[in-house]
């Protein structure tokens, strides 16, 4: 799930993770919500969709932004997001909305250091 | 699932969006705990006109209350205004000690809508670290 605006590094992270996962033959579902809905027709996102990424976009988020629904993704709501959360082995949520100067240093080893980072929030 | 909301609803629409997502996940019959940290405690302000998407906040709050979903609120961040939580939404105060005292051996796999990158299920993806590392190196090089 990606909720930050397309200019944020989170989109690069989502694209990179999705690319790596698809390359390994993993089923990937990308749910764009909130500020990320404007990335639905981003050429990089669509390139991944052409490789098999299942692309979903929050219809409510589009409506709030007066953004037309796209034919290039599945427009849906939180029921689908819940199904994805429940039905997937791993769920990643990229949310940070602040600029790089505001962001705490993200952990590079996503195990115990992630837990430490989260505890420090 | 734990939904940690830390955005300030007085200045950002994202606090309401996080609460809306929490409601959606609750509706999917998942067990959800909602934590309001820092300025996010203002989601329980009586006067929602002062909040971004205030009308929506009132609706989502009402739905959560009807579903019996309490808010865990950071005690030190609760506004002193007597009108706070005028609707008497069930709240459970927590403090920083509560947040630190979690057993470090317990993985945080189910955390949503907090800061940067959180993992909700099973072990951290081995794909994530090298990708983020490469992204940061690229950013530094620019």
Interface residues (C-beta under 8 A of the other chain):
Chain A: X3 X9 X10 X12 X13 X16 X17 X20 X21 X24 X33 X34 X35 X60 X77 X78 X79 X81 X82 X83 X85 X86 X88 X89 X90 X91 X92 X93 X94 X95 X96 X97 X100 X103 X104 X106 X108 X109 X110 X111 X112 X114 X115 X116 X117 X118 X119 X121
Chain B: X1 X4 X6 X7 X12 X13 X14 X17 X20 X21 X23 X24 X25 X27 X28 X30 X37 X99 X100 X102 X104 X107 X108 X111 X112 X113 X114 X115 X116 X117 X118 X119 X120 X121 X122 X123 X124 X125 X127 X128 X129 X131 X132 X133 X134 X135 X136 X139
